[in-house]
Amino acid sequence: MLVTYLEASRDLCDTNSIIFGAALAVCRIIGAKVPTAGRATGQSSAIPAWRKRIEERIEKARALIGRLICSRSGNNRPRIVRTVRMAFAGTNVSLSQLDIMQKLTERIDDLKQRIAAWGKRIRRYTERSTRFNQNRLFQSDQKRLYESLKRPMASGTGPAL
């Protein structure tokens, strides 16, 4: 099968792609791990790990808020009930209490406050990182720093000096 593809290849780039695909297929068949460093798929490393972790927490909290709101509006599906029980795990709140609607509302508000705090943390860390990089650029190449500051101001989104 590889011979037919190689005969049909027009240039070195096609040949390289065919051989890489064949090697990748063989690795998958035998169960060998393929390193992803240096490939185009490894581009996600530009986002810091701390930011990914905080964004995952925000995602999970938003999903939990959605299920708690479903429960508060009367949805009693087993998956929703199980999620509500997990949300109140470790507390002495049971779903059979009379003030469960109030407890649900309080938990939703608490999660919303946590999401806001995590968002502020991301913003604060990003601003600190930007300041750090600008200070370092100022030390090494002031001209490039001022050009980078001037560029966003032309579009009206940059900081005022």
Disulfide bonds with the S-S distance in Angstrom:
none
